[in-house]
Amino acid sequence: TAFKNFANVLEPVAEKVFSDLEIYKAKMIQAGAKVAMMSGSGPTLFALADKKDVDKIVASVQDLPAQIFVTETY
């Protein structure tokens, strides 16, 4: 996919300390996100997805202790 080259070298380290990060990312991917990653040094995770999958992705993480923001890029 176009996102196979996305990387964050701090993410594996953060996942060792906060194993729930992997769970959160997996939920977004399973719901249709093309990619889900940690932004910078955290604590933000982001997902990139087609517009048609946004509601499903938001619903997949609705129960997590987090604020959820949806934005659109052009």
CHARMM internal coordinates of N, CA and C (Angstrom, degrees):
IC EDIT
DIST 1 N 1 CA 1.4572
DIST 1 CA 1 C 1.5187
ANGL 1 N 1 CA 1 C 110.37
DIST 1 C 2 N 1.3021
ANGL 1 CA 1 C 2 N 116.33
DIHE 1 N 1 CA 1 C 2 N 170.02
DIST 2 N 2 CA 1.4624
ANGL 1 C 2 N 2 CA 121.57
DIHE 1 CA 1 C 2 N 2 CA -179.93
DIST 2 CA 2 C 1.5220
ANGL 2 N 2 CA 2 C 111.94
DIHE 1 C 2 N 2 CA 2 C -67.46
DIST 2 C 3 N 1.3207
ANGL 2 CA 2 C 3 N 117.27
DIHE 2 N 2 CA 2 C 3 N -15.64
DIST 3 N 3 CA 1.4608
ANGL 2 C 3 N 3 CA 120.55
DIHE 2 CA 2 C 3 N 3 CA -174.61
DIST 3 CA 3 C 1.5254
ANGL 3 N 3 CA 3 C 113.16
DIHE 2 C 3 N 3 CA 3 C -101.43
DIST 3 C 4 N 1.3332
ANGL 3 CA 3 C 4 N 117.88
DIHE 3 N 3 CA 3 C 4 N 6.34
DIST 4 N 4 CA 1.4672
ANGL 3 C 4 N 4 CA 120.03
DIHE 3 CA 3 C 4 N 4 CA -176.26
DIST 4 CA 4 C 1.5218
ANGL 4 N 4 CA 4 C 112.53
DIHE 3 C 4 N 4 CA 4 C -64.96
DIST 4 C 5 N 1.3343
ANGL 4 CA 4 C 5 N 117.54
DIHE 4 N 4 CA 4 C 5 N -20.75
DIST 5 N 5 CA 1.4571
ANGL 4 C 5 N 5 CA 120.56
DIHE 4 CA 4 C 5 N 5 CA -179.36
DIST 5 CA 5 C 1.5266
ANGL 5 N 5 CA 5 C 113.33
DIHE 4 C 5 N 5 CA 5 C -93.18
DIST 5 C 6 N 1.3233
ANGL 5 CA 5 C 6 N 117.52
DIHE 5 N 5 CA 5 C 6 N 1.78
DIST 6 N 6 CA 1.4652
ANGL 5 C 6 N 6 CA 120.27
DIHE 5 CA 5 C 6 N 6 CA 176.42
DIST 6 CA 6 C 1.5248
ANGL 6 N 6 CA 6 C 108.21
DIHE 5 C 6 N 6 CA 6 C -69.18
DIST 6 C 7 N 1.3200
ANGL 6 CA 6 C 7 N 116.95
DIHE 6 N 6 CA 6 C 7 N 136.81
DIST 7 N 7 CA 1.4686
ANGL 6 C 7 N 7 CA 120.08
DIHE 6 CA 6 C 7 N 7 CA -179.46
DIST 7 CA 7 C 1.5207
ANGL 7 N 7 CA 7 C 110.20
DIHE 6 C 7 N 7 CA 7 C -153.70
DIST 7 C 8 N 1.2937
ANGL 7 CA 7 C 8 N 114.80
DIHE 7 N 7 CA 7 C 8 N 151.52
DIST 8 N 8 CA 1.4549
ANGL 7 C 8 N 8 CA 122.54
DIHE 7 CA 7 C 8 N 8 CA 173.09
DIST 8 CA 8 C 1.5244
ANGL 8 N 8 CA 8 C 105.71
DIHE 7 C 8 N 8 CA 8 C -141.91
DIST 8 C 9 N 1.3177
ANGL 8 CA 8 C 9 N 117.96
DIHE 8 N 8 CA 8 C 9 N 109.09
DIST 9 N 9 CA 1.4675
ANGL 8 C 9 N 9 CA 121.31
DIHE 8 CA 8 C 9 N 9 CA -174.40
DIST 9 CA 9 C 1.5248
ANGL 9 N 9 CA 9 C 112.96
DIHE 8 C 9 N 9 CA 9 C -66.64
DIST 9 C 10 N 1.3285
ANGL 9 CA 9 C 10 N 117.73
DIHE 9 N 9 CA 9 C 10 N -18.96
DIST 10 N 10 CA 1.4676
ANGL 9 C 10 N 10 CA 120.11
DIHE 9 CA 9 C 10 N 10 CA 177.71
DIST 10 CA 10 C 1.5275
ANGL 10 N 10 CA 10 C 112.70
DIHE 9 C 10 N 10 CA 10 C -82.40
DIST 10 C 11 N 1.3236
ANGL 10 CA 10 C 11 N 115.98
DIHE 10 N 10 CA 10 C 11 N -18.78
DIST 11 N 11 CA 1.4630
ANGL 10 C 11 N 11 CA 119.43
DIHE 10 CA 10 C 11 N 11 CA -175.31
DIST 11 CA 11 C 1.5328
ANGL 11 N 11 CA 11 C 113.50
DIHE 10 C 11 N 11 CA 11 C -59.81
DIST 11 C 12 N 1.3276
ANGL 11 CA 11 C 12 N 121.07
DIHE 11 N 11 CA 11 C 12 N -48.33
DIST 12 N 12 CA 1.4678
ANGL 11 C 12 N 12 CA 119.83
DIHE 11 CA 11 C 12 N 12 CA 179.21
DIST 12 CA 12 C 1.5286
ANGL 12 N 12 CA 12 C 113.11
DIHE 11 C 12 N 12 CA 12 C -60.40
DIST 12 C 13 N 1.3137
ANGL 12 CA 12 C 13 N 116.61
DIHE 12 N 12 CA 12 C 13 N -34.76
DIST 13 N 13 CA 1.4644
ANGL 12 C 13 N 13 CA 120.67
DIHE 12 CA 12 C 13 N 13 CA 177.98
DIST 13 CA 13 C 1.5234
ANGL 13 N 13 CA 13 C 110.03
DIHE 12 C 13 N 13 CA 13 C -67.36
DIST 13 C 14 N 1.3313
ANGL 13 CA 13 C 14 N 116.32
DIHE 13 N 13 CA 13 C 14 N -45.60
DIST 14 N 14 CA 1.4641
ANGL 13 C 14 N 14 CA 121.06
DIHE 13 CA 13 C 14 N 14 CA 179.31
DIST 14 CA 14 C 1.5245
ANGL 14 N 14 CA 14 C 111.07
DIHE 13 C 14 N 14 CA 14 C -62.73
DIST 14 C 15 N 1.3364
ANGL 14 CA 14 C 15 N 116.97
DIHE 14 N 14 CA 14 C 15 N -37.71
DIST 15 N 15 CA 1.4616
ANGL 14 C 15 N 15 CA 120.50
DIHE 14 CA 14 C 15 N 15 CA -179.75
DIST 15 CA 15 C 1.5242
ANGL 15 N 15 CA 15 C 112.23
DIHE 14 C 15 N 15 CA 15 C -66.35
DIST 15 C 16 N 1.3259
ANGL 15 CA 15 C 16 N 117.35
DIHE 15 N 15 CA 15 C 16 N -27.38
DIST 16 N 16 CA 1.4679
ANGL 15 C 16 N 16 CA 120.18
DIHE 15 CA 15 C 16 N 16 CA 175.96
DIST 16 CA 16 C 1.5256
ANGL 16 N 16 CA 16 C 110.62
DIHE 15 C 16 N 16 CA 16 C -68.44
DIST 16 C 17 N 1.3206
ANGL 16 CA 16 C 17 N 116.33
DIHE 16 N 16 CA 16 C 17 N -34.38
DIST 17 N 17 CA 1.4629
ANGL 16 C 17 N 17 CA 121.19
DIHE 16 CA 16 C 17 N 17 CA -179.57
DIST 17 CA 17 C 1.5270
ANGL 17 N 17 CA 17 C 111.19
DIHE 16 C 17 N 17 CA 17 C -85.92
DIST 17 C 18 N 1.3233
ANGL 17 CA 17 C 18 N 116.43
DIHE 17 N 17 CA 17 C 18 N -40.37
DIST 18 N 18 CA 1.4691
ANGL 17 C 18 N 18 CA 122.99
DIHE 17 CA 17 C 18 N 18 CA -177.72
DIST 18 CA 18 C 1.5269
ANGL 18 N 18 CA 18 C 108.81
DIHE 17 C 18 N 18 CA 18 C -120.92
DIST 18 C 19 N 1.3174
ANGL 18 CA 18 C 19 N 116.26
DIHE 18 N 18 CA 18 C 19 N 81.09
DIST 19 N 19 CA 1.4632
ANGL 18 C 19 N 19 CA 120.88
DIHE 18 CA 18 C 19 N 19 CA -174.50
DIST 19 CA 19 C 1.5337
ANGL 19 N 19 CA 19 C 112.77
DIHE 18 C 19 N 19 CA 19 C -62.10
DIST 19 C 20 N 1.3174
ANGL 19 CA 19 C 20 N 117.96
DIHE 19 N 19 CA 19 C 20 N -20.10
DIST 20 N 20 CA 1.4627
ANGL 19 C 20 N 20 CA 120.54
DIHE 19 CA 19 C 20 N 20 CA 178.67
DIST 20 CA 20 C 1.5299
ANGL 20 N 20 CA 20 C 112.30
DIHE 19 C 20 N 20 CA 20 C -64.87
DIST 20 C 21 N 1.3278
ANGL 20 CA 20 C 21 N 118.08
DIHE 20 N 20 CA 20 C 21 N -21.08
DIST 21 N 21 CA 1.4676
ANGL 20 C 21 N 21 CA 120.20
DIHE 20 CA 20 C 21 N 21 CA 178.35
DIST 21 CA 21 C 1.5235
ANGL 21 N 21 CA 21 C 110.74
DIHE 20 C 21 N 21 CA 21 C -57.01
DIST 21 C 22 N 1.3097
ANGL 21 CA 21 C 22 N 116.80
DIHE 21 N 21 CA 21 C 22 N -41.61
DIST 22 N 22 CA 1.4638
ANGL 21 C 22 N 22 CA 120.54
DIHE 21 CA 21 C 22 N 22 CA 179.04
DIST 22 CA 22 C 1.5202
ANGL 22 N 22 CA 22 C 111.11
DIHE 21 C 22 N 22 CA 22 C -62.88
DIST 22 C 23 N 1.3139
ANGL 22 CA 22 C 23 N 116.76
DIHE 22 N 22 CA 22 C 23 N -38.68
DIST 23 N 23 CA 1.4644
ANGL 22 C 23 N 23 CA 121.98
DIHE 22 CA 22 C 23 N 23 CA 179.46
DIST 23 CA 23 C 1.5200
ANGL 23 N 23 CA 23 C 110.09
DIHE 22 C 23 N 23 CA 23 C -65.86
DIST 23 C 24 N 1.3233
ANGL 23 CA 23 C 24 N 116.87
DIHE 23 N 23 CA 23 C 24 N -45.18
DIST 24 N 24 CA 1.4708
ANGL 23 C 24 N 24 CA 121.13
DIHE 23 CA 23 C 24 N 24 CA -179.71
DIST 24 CA 24 C 1.5208
ANGL 24 N 24 CA 24 C 110.69
DIHE 23 C 24 N 24 CA 24 C -61.47
DIST 24 C 25 N 1.3125
ANGL 24 CA 24 C 25 N 116.36
DIHE 24 N 24 CA 24 C 25 N -45.91
DIST 25 N 25 CA 1.4672
ANGL 24 C 25 N 25 CA 120.39
DIHE 24 CA 24 C 25 N 25 CA -179.70
DIST 25 CA 25 C 1.5234
ANGL 25 N 25 CA 25 C 110.83
DIHE 24 C 25 N 25 CA 25 C -63.97
DIST 25 C 26 N 1.3107
ANGL 25 CA 25 C 26 N 116.96
DIHE 25 N 25 CA 25 C 26 N -42.38
DIST 26 N 26 CA 1.4611
ANGL 25 C 26 N 26 CA 121.20
DIHE 25 CA 25 C 26 N 26 CA -179.70
DIST 26 CA 26 C 1.5273
ANGL 26 N 26 CA 26 C 110.98
DIHE 25 C 26 N 26 CA 26 C -62.46
DIST 26 C 27 N 1.3182
ANGL 26 CA 26 C 27 N 117.32
DIHE 26 N 26 CA 26 C 27 N -39.06
DIST 27 N 27 CA 1.4684
ANGL 26 C 27 N 27 CA 120.43
DIHE 26 CA 26 C 27 N 27 CA 177.92
DIST 27 CA 27 C 1.5243
ANGL 27 N 27 CA 27 C 110.85
DIHE 26 C 27 N 27 CA 27 C -60.66
DIST 27 C 28 N 1.3192
ANGL 27 CA 27 C 28 N 116.23
DIHE 27 N 27 CA 27 C 28 N -42.60
DIST 28 N 28 CA 1.4682
ANGL 27 C 28 N 28 CA 119.54
DIHE 27 CA 27 C 28 N 28 CA -179.38
DIST 28 CA 28 C 1.5262
ANGL 28 N 28 CA 28 C 111.27
DIHE 27 C 28 N 28 CA 28 C -68.20
DIST 28 C 29 N 1.3150
ANGL 28 CA 28 C 29 N 117.37
DIHE 28 N 28 CA 28 C 29 N -41.36
DIST 29 N 29 CA 1.4680
ANGL 28 C 29 N 29 CA 121.49
DIHE 28 CA 28 C 29 N 29 CA 178.93
DIST 29 CA 29 C 1.5367
ANGL 29 N 29 CA 29 C 109.57
DIHE 28 C 29 N 29 CA 29 C -63.83
DIST 29 C 30 N 1.3234
ANGL 29 CA 29 C 30 N 116.89
DIHE 29 N 29 CA 29 C 30 N -45.79
DIST 30 N 30 CA 1.4642
ANGL 29 C 30 N 30 CA 120.47
DIHE 29 CA 29 C 30 N 30 CA -179.36
DIST 30 CA 30 C 1.5239
ANGL 30 N 30 CA 30 C 111.84
DIHE 29 C 30 N 30 CA 30 C -62.99
DIST 30 C 31 N 1.3312
ANGL 30 CA 30 C 31 N 116.66
DIHE 30 N 30 CA 30 C 31 N -27.59
DIST 31 N 31 CA 1.4614
ANGL 30 C 31 N 31 CA 121.16
DIHE 30 CA 30 C 31 N 31 CA 179.81
DIST 31 CA 31 C 1.5258
ANGL 31 N 31 CA 31 C 112.57
DIHE 30 C 31 N 31 CA 31 C -84.86
DIST 31 C 32 N 1.3270
ANGL 31 CA 31 C 32 N 117.91
DIHE 31 N 31 CA 31 C 32 N -5.20
DIST 32 N 32 CA 1.4536
ANGL 31 C 32 N 32 CA 119.70
DIHE 31 CA 31 C 32 N 32 CA 175.15
DIST 32 CA 32 C 1.5163
ANGL 32 N 32 CA 32 C 116.99
DIHE 31 C 32 N 32 CA 32 C 124.38
DIST 32 C 33 N 1.3312
ANGL 32 CA 32 C 33 N 118.14
DIHE 32 N 32 CA 32 C 33 N -1.56
DIST 33 N 33 CA 1.4663
ANGL 32 C 33 N 33 CA 119.92
DIHE 32 CA 32 C 33 N 33 CA 178.32
DIST 33 CA 33 C 1.5269
ANGL 33 N 33 CA 33 C 109.87
DIHE 32 C 33 N 33 CA 33 C -64.09
DIST 33 C 34 N 1.3179
ANGL 33 CA 33 C 34 N 116.37
DIHE 33 N 33 CA 33 C 34 N 140.36
DIST 34 N 34 CA 1.4710
ANGL 33 C 34 N 34 CA 121.34
DIHE 33 CA 33 C 34 N 34 CA 176.65
DIST 34 CA 34 C 1.5208
ANGL 34 N 34 CA 34 C 110.61
DIHE 33 C 34 N 34 CA 34 C -73.93
DIST 34 C 35 N 1.3246
ANGL 34 CA 34 C 35 N 115.72
DIHE 34 N 34 CA 34 C 35 N -33.33
DIST 35 N 35 CA 1.4523
ANGL 34 C 35 N 35 CA 122.56
DIHE 34 CA 34 C 35 N 35 CA 178.14
DIST 35 CA 35 C 1.5282
ANGL 35 N 35 CA 35 C 107.41
DIHE 34 C 35 N 35 CA 35 C -153.30
DIST 35 C 36 N 1.3200
ANGL 35 CA 35 C 36 N 116.63
DIHE 35 N 35 CA 35 C 36 N 147.09
DIST 36 N 36 CA 1.4640
ANGL 35 C 36 N 36 CA 122.76
DIHE 35 CA 35 C 36 N 36 CA 174.09
DIST 36 CA 36 C 1.5193
ANGL 36 N 36 CA 36 C 106.52
DIHE 35 C 36 N 36 CA 36 C -139.95
DIST 36 C 37 N 1.3196
ANGL 36 CA 36 C 37 N 115.64
DIHE 36 N 36 CA 36 C 37 N 126.72
DIST 37 N 37 CA 1.4668
ANGL 36 C 37 N 37 CA 120.07
DIHE 36 CA 36 C 37 N 37 CA -174.69
DIST 37 CA 37 C 1.5224
ANGL 37 N 37 CA 37 C 111.32
DIHE 36 C 37 N 37 CA 37 C -147.85
DIST 37 C 38 N 1.3077
ANGL 37 CA 37 C 38 N 115.06
DIHE 37 N 37 CA 37 C 38 N 165.94
DIST 38 N 38 CA 1.4471
ANGL 37 C 38 N 38 CA 122.11
DIHE 37 CA 37 C 38 N 38 CA 170.88
DIST 38 CA 38 C 1.5230
ANGL 38 N 38 CA 38 C 108.26
DIHE 37 C 38 N 38 CA 38 C -81.03
DIST 38 C 39 N 1.3016
ANGL 38 CA 38 C 39 N 116.08
DIHE 38 N 38 CA 38 C 39 N 138.77
DIST 39 N 39 CA 1.4571
ANGL 38 C 39 N 39 CA 121.51
DIHE 38 CA 38 C 39 N 39 CA 179.41
DIST 39 CA 39 C 1.5171
ANGL 39 N 39 CA 39 C 109.67
DIHE 38 C 39 N 39 CA 39 C -93.43
DIST 39 C 40 N 1.3127
ANGL 39 CA 39 C 40 N 116.76
DIHE 39 N 39 CA 39 C 40 N 121.31
DIST 40 N 40 CA 1.4635
ANGL 39 C 40 N 40 CA 120.44
DIHE 39 CA 39 C 40 N 40 CA 178.29
DIST 40 CA 40 C 1.5086
ANGL 40 N 40 CA 40 C 112.08
DIHE 39 C 40 N 40 CA 40 C 59.09
DIST 40 C 41 N 1.3298
ANGL 40 CA 40 C 41 N 116.29
DIHE 40 N 40 CA 40 C 41 N -130.71
DIST 41 N 41 CA 1.4679
ANGL 40 C 41 N 41 CA 120.66
DIHE 40 CA 40 C 41 N 41 CA 179.49
DIST 41 CA 41 C 1.5229
ANGL 41 N 41 CA 41 C 111.27
DIHE 40 C 41 N 41 CA 41 C -95.72
DIST 41 C 42 N 1.3320
ANGL 41 CA 41 C 42 N 117.05
DIHE 41 N 41 CA 41 C 42 N 12.91
DIST 42 N 42 CA 1.4614
ANGL 41 C 42 N 42 CA 121.74
DIHE 41 CA 41 C 42 N 42 CA 178.24
DIST 42 CA 42 C 1.5056
ANGL 42 N 42 CA 42 C 109.99
DIHE 41 C 42 N 42 CA 42 C 90.60
DIST 42 C 43 N 1.2778
ANGL 42 CA 42 C 43 N 119.50
DIHE 42 N 42 CA 42 C 43 N -179.85
DIST 43 N 43 CA 1.4634
ANGL 42 C 43 N 43 CA 129.59
DIHE 42 CA 42 C 43 N 43 CA 2.27
DIST 43 CA 43 C 1.5270
ANGL 43 N 43 CA 43 C 113.87
DIHE 42 C 43 N 43 CA 43 C -88.69
DIST 43 C 44 N 1.3116
ANGL 43 CA 43 C 44 N 117.86
DIHE 43 N 43 CA 43 C 44 N 13.69
DIST 44 N 44 CA 1.4684
ANGL 43 C 44 N 44 CA 121.08
DIHE 43 CA 43 C 44 N 44 CA -175.09
DIST 44 CA 44 C 1.5199
ANGL 44 N 44 CA 44 C 111.86
DIHE 43 C 44 N 44 CA 44 C -87.30
DIST 44 C 45 N 1.3318
ANGL 44 CA 44 C 45 N 115.31
DIHE 44 N 44 CA 44 C 45 N 136.01
DIST 45 N 45 CA 1.4514
ANGL 44 C 45 N 45 CA 121.93
DIHE 44 CA 44 C 45 N 45 CA 168.81
DIST 45 CA 45 C 1.5185
ANGL 45 N 45 CA 45 C 107.01
DIHE 44 C 45 N 45 CA 45 C -108.46
DIST 45 C 46 N 1.3268
ANGL 45 CA 45 C 46 N 116.50
DIHE 45 N 45 CA 45 C 46 N 148.04
DIST 46 N 46 CA 1.4562
ANGL 45 C 46 N 46 CA 119.59
DIHE 45 CA 45 C 46 N 46 CA 175.82
DIST 46 CA 46 C 1.5198
ANGL 46 N 46 CA 46 C 109.00
DIHE 45 C 46 N 46 CA 46 C -134.30
DIST 46 C 47 N 1.3186
ANGL 46 CA 46 C 47 N 114.70
DIHE 46 N 46 CA 46 C 47 N 157.63
DIST 47 N 47 CA 1.4582
ANGL 46 C 47 N 47 CA 120.83
DIHE 46 CA 46 C 47 N 47 CA 175.94
DIST 47 CA 47 C 1.5190
ANGL 47 N 47 CA 47 C 108.15
DIHE 46 C 47 N 47 CA 47 C -133.79
DIST 47 C 48 N 1.3103
ANGL 47 CA 47 C 48 N 116.10
DIHE 47 N 47 CA 47 C 48 N 144.47
DIST 48 N 48 CA 1.4589
ANGL 47 C 48 N 48 CA 122.04
DIHE 47 CA 47 C 48 N 48 CA 173.51
DIST 48 CA 48 C 1.5220
ANGL 48 N 48 CA 48 C 106.83
DIHE 47 C 48 N 48 CA 48 C -111.43
DIST 48 C 49 N 1.3418
ANGL 48 CA 48 C 49 N 115.09
DIHE 48 N 48 CA 48 C 49 N 133.57
DIST 49 N 49 CA 1.4581
ANGL 48 C 49 N 49 CA 118.68
DIHE 48 CA 48 C 49 N 49 CA -174.93
DIST 49 CA 49 C 1.5154
ANGL 49 N 49 CA 49 C 110.98
DIHE 48 C 49 N 49 CA 49 C -154.62
DIST 49 C 50 N 1.3130
ANGL 49 CA 49 C 50 N 115.15
DIHE 49 N 49 CA 49 C 50 N 162.71
DIST 50 N 50 CA 1.4555
ANGL 49 C 50 N 50 CA 120.62
DIHE 49 CA 49 C 50 N 50 CA 171.14
DIST 50 CA 50 C 1.5247
ANGL 50 N 50 CA 50 C 108.39
DIHE 49 C 50 N 50 CA 50 C -71.58
DIST 50 C 51 N 1.3125
ANGL 50 CA 50 C 51 N 115.24
DIHE 50 N 50 CA 50 C 51 N 148.75
DIST 51 N 51 CA 1.4686
ANGL 50 C 51 N 51 CA 121.18
DIHE 50 CA 50 C 51 N 51 CA -177.11
DIST 51 CA 51 C 1.5303
ANGL 51 N 51 CA 51 C 111.71
DIHE 50 C 51 N 51 CA 51 C -54.70
DIST 51 C 52 N 1.3098
ANGL 51 CA 51 C 52 N 117.45
DIHE 51 N 51 CA 51 C 52 N -36.05
DIST 52 N 52 CA 1.4604
ANGL 51 C 52 N 52 CA 121.53
DIHE 51 CA 51 C 52 N 52 CA -177.59
DIST 52 CA 52 C 1.5330
ANGL 52 N 52 CA 52 C 112.81
DIHE 51 C 52 N 52 CA 52 C -65.19
DIST 52 C 53 N 1.3326
ANGL 52 CA 52 C 53 N 118.64
DIHE 52 N 52 CA 52 C 53 N -19.73
DIST 53 N 53 CA 1.4631
ANGL 52 C 53 N 53 CA 122.65
DIHE 52 CA 52 C 53 N 53 CA -177.30
DIST 53 CA 53 C 1.5248
ANGL 53 N 53 CA 53 C 114.09
DIHE 52 C 53 N 53 CA 53 C -99.06
DIST 53 C 54 N 1.3137
ANGL 53 CA 53 C 54 N 117.77
DIHE 53 N 53 CA 53 C 54 N -5.43
DIST 54 N 54 CA 1.4693
ANGL 53 C 54 N 54 CA 121.12
DIHE 53 CA 53 C 54 N 54 CA -172.64
DIST 54 CA 54 C 1.5226
ANGL 54 N 54 CA 54 C 112.35
DIHE 53 C 54 N 54 CA 54 C -59.70
DIST 54 C 55 N 1.3182
ANGL 54 CA 54 C 55 N 118.36
DIHE 54 N 54 CA 54 C 55 N -48.79
DIST 55 N 55 CA 1.4681
ANGL 54 C 55 N 55 CA 120.24
DIHE 54 CA 54 C 55 N 55 CA -177.69
DIST 55 CA 55 C 1.5198
ANGL 55 N 55 CA 55 C 111.76
DIHE 54 C 55 N 55 CA 55 C -60.60
DIST 55 C 56 N 1.3200
ANGL 55 CA 55 C 56 N 117.10
DIHE 55 N 55 CA 55 C 56 N -39.47
DIST 56 N 56 CA 1.4693
ANGL 55 C 56 N 56 CA 120.90
DIHE 55 CA 55 C 56 N 56 CA 179.11
DIST 56 CA 56 C 1.5292
ANGL 56 N 56 CA 56 C 110.67
DIHE 55 C 56 N 56 CA 56 C -66.51
DIST 56 C 57 N 1.3128
ANGL 56 CA 56 C 57 N 116.74
DIHE 56 N 56 CA 56 C 57 N -39.59
DIST 57 N 57 CA 1.4694
ANGL 56 C 57 N 57 CA 120.45
DIHE 56 CA 56 C 57 N 57 CA 179.77
DIST 57 CA 57 C 1.5242
ANGL 57 N 57 CA 57 C 110.23
DIHE 56 C 57 N 57 CA 57 C -66.95
DIST 57 C 58 N 1.3230
ANGL 57 CA 57 C 58 N 116.88
DIHE 57 N 57 CA 57 C 58 N -45.60
DIST 58 N 58 CA 1.4760
ANGL 57 C 58 N 58 CA 120.26
DIHE 57 CA 57 C 58 N 58 CA 178.08
DIST 58 CA 58 C 1.5252
ANGL 58 N 58 CA 58 C 109.80
DIHE 57 C 58 N 58 CA 58 C -59.42
DIST 58 C 59 N 1.3168
ANGL 58 CA 58 C 59 N 117.64
DIHE 58 N 58 CA 58 C 59 N -44.60
DIST 59 N 59 CA 1.4671
ANGL 58 C 59 N 59 CA 120.79
DIHE 58 CA 58 C 59 N 59 CA 179.40
DIST 59 CA 59 C 1.5235
ANGL 59 N 59 CA 59 C 111.65
DIHE 58 C 59 N 59 CA 59 C -61.54
DIST 59 C 60 N 1.3282
ANGL 59 CA 59 C 60 N 117.22
DIHE 59 N 59 CA 59 C 60 N -33.09
DIST 60 N 60 CA 1.4662
ANGL 59 C 60 N 60 CA 120.58
DIHE 59 CA 59 C 60 N 60 CA -177.48
DIST 60 CA 60 C 1.5251
ANGL 60 N 60 CA 60 C 112.94
DIHE 59 C 60 N 60 CA 60 C -68.57
DIST 60 C 61 N 1.3215
ANGL 60 CA 60 C 61 N 117.02
DIHE 60 N 60 CA 60 C 61 N -23.47
DIST 61 N 61 CA 1.4686
ANGL 60 C 61 N 61 CA 120.20
DIHE 60 CA 60 C 61 N 61 CA -178.80
DIST 61 CA 61 C 1.5373
ANGL 61 N 61 CA 61 C 112.38
DIHE 60 C 61 N 61 CA 61 C -115.92
DIST 61 C 62 N 1.3029
ANGL 61 CA 61 C 62 N 116.32
DIHE 61 N 61 CA 61 C 62 N 8.39
DIST 62 N 62 CA 1.4697
ANGL 61 C 62 N 62 CA 121.29
DIHE 61 CA 61 C 62 N 62 CA -177.34
DIST 62 CA 62 C 1.5280
ANGL 62 N 62 CA 62 C 112.08
DIHE 61 C 62 N 62 CA 62 C -58.02
DIST 62 C 63 N 1.3320
ANGL 62 CA 62 C 63 N 118.04
DIHE 62 N 62 CA 62 C 63 N -31.84
DIST 63 N 63 CA 1.4600
ANGL 62 C 63 N 63 CA 121.74
DIHE 62 CA 62 C 63 N 63 CA -176.62
DIST 63 CA 63 C 1.5301
ANGL 63 N 63 CA 63 C 113.32
DIHE 62 C 63 N 63 CA 63 C -84.75
DIST 63 C 64 N 1.3125
ANGL 63 CA 63 C 64 N 117.66
DIHE 63 N 63 CA 63 C 64 N -2.93
DIST 64 N 64 CA 1.4619
ANGL 63 C 64 N 64 CA 120.70
DIHE 63 CA 63 C 64 N 64 CA -178.17
DIST 64 CA 64 C 1.5249
ANGL 64 N 64 CA 64 C 110.81
DIHE 63 C 64 N 64 CA 64 C -81.07
DIST 64 C 65 N 1.3315
ANGL 64 CA 64 C 65 N 116.38
DIHE 64 N 64 CA 64 C 65 N 151.76
DIST 65 N 65 CA 1.4731
ANGL 64 C 65 N 65 CA 119.84
DIHE 64 CA 64 C 65 N 65 CA 179.56
DIST 65 CA 65 C 1.5283
ANGL 65 N 65 CA 65 C 110.77
DIHE 64 C 65 N 65 CA 65 C -77.28
DIST 65 C 66 N 1.3336
ANGL 65 CA 65 C 66 N 115.72
DIHE 65 N 65 CA 65 C 66 N 74.10
DIST 66 N 66 CA 1.4604
ANGL 65 C 66 N 66 CA 119.37
DIHE 65 CA 65 C 66 N 66 CA -175.14
DIST 66 CA 66 C 1.5199
ANGL 66 N 66 CA 66 C 110.39
DIHE 65 C 66 N 66 CA 66 C -153.67
DIST 66 C 67 N 1.3069
ANGL 66 CA 66 C 67 N 115.12
DIHE 66 N 66 CA 66 C 67 N 158.32
DIST 67 N 67 CA 1.4560
ANGL 66 C 67 N 67 CA 120.89
DIHE 66 CA 66 C 67 N 67 CA 169.74
DIST 67 CA 67 C 1.5187
ANGL 67 N 67 CA 67 C 107.01
DIHE 66 C 67 N 67 CA 67 C -87.98
DIST 67 C 68 N 1.3217
ANGL 67 CA 67 C 68 N 116.87
DIHE 67 N 67 CA 67 C 68 N 141.43
DIST 68 N 68 CA 1.4608
ANGL 67 C 68 N 68 CA 121.25
DIHE 67 CA 67 C 68 N 68 CA -178.43
DIST 68 CA 68 C 1.5244
ANGL 68 N 68 CA 68 C 108.57
DIHE 67 C 68 N 68 CA 68 C -119.81
DIST 68 C 69 N 1.3083
ANGL 68 CA 68 C 69 N 115.47
DIHE 68 N 68 CA 68 C 69 N 127.96
DIST 69 N 69 CA 1.4612
ANGL 68 C 69 N 69 CA 122.09
DIHE 68 CA 68 C 69 N 69 CA 178.05
DIST 69 CA 69 C 1.5241
ANGL 69 N 69 CA 69 C 108.26
DIHE 68 C 69 N 69 CA 69 C -123.41
DIST 69 C 70 N 1.3164
ANGL 69 CA 69 C 70 N 116.21
DIHE 69 N 69 CA 69 C 70 N 138.31
DIST 70 N 70 CA 1.4556
ANGL 69 C 70 N 70 CA 121.30
DIHE 69 CA 69 C 70 N 70 CA 177.09
DIST 70 CA 70 C 1.5186
ANGL 70 N 70 CA 70 C 107.41
DIHE 69 C 70 N 70 CA 70 C -118.74
DIST 70 C 71 N 1.3128
ANGL 70 CA 70 C 71 N 115.38
DIHE 70 N 70 CA 70 C 71 N 132.45
DIST 71 N 71 CA 1.4595
ANGL 70 C 71 N 71 CA 120.82
DIHE 70 CA 70 C 71 N 71 CA 177.45
DIST 71 CA 71 C 1.5203
ANGL 71 N 71 CA 71 C 108.43
DIHE 70 C 71 N 71 CA 71 C -137.22
DIST 71 C 72 N 1.3044
ANGL 71 CA 71 C 72 N 115.91
DIHE 71 N 71 CA 71 C 72 N 164.94
DIST 72 N 72 CA 1.4552
ANGL 71 C 72 N 72 CA 120.85
DIHE 71 CA 71 C 72 N 72 CA -177.86
DIST 72 CA 72 C 1.5224
ANGL 72 N 72 CA 72 C 109.00
DIHE 71 C 72 N 72 CA 72 C -123.21
DIST 72 C 73 N 1.3135
ANGL 72 CA 72 C 73 N 116.45
DIHE 72 N 72 CA 72 C 73 N 139.63
DIST 73 N 73 CA 1.4526
ANGL 72 C 73 N 73 CA 121.00
DIHE 72 CA 72 C 73 N 73 CA 176.46
DIST 73 CA 73 C 1.5196
ANGL 73 N 73 CA 73 C 109.34
DIHE 72 C 73 N 73 CA 73 C -109.48
DIST 73 C 74 N 1.3016
ANGL 73 CA 73 C 74 N 115.98
DIHE 73 N 73 CA 73 C 74 N 157.69
DIST 74 N 74 CA 1.4680
ANGL 73 C 74 N 74 CA 120.66
DIHE 73 CA 73 C 74 N 74 CA -178.91
DIST 74 CA 74 C 1.5076
ANGL 74 N 74 CA 74 C 109.39
DIHE 73 C 74 N 74 CA 74 C -125.99
END
COOR INIT
IC SEED 1 N 1 CA 1 C
IC BUILD
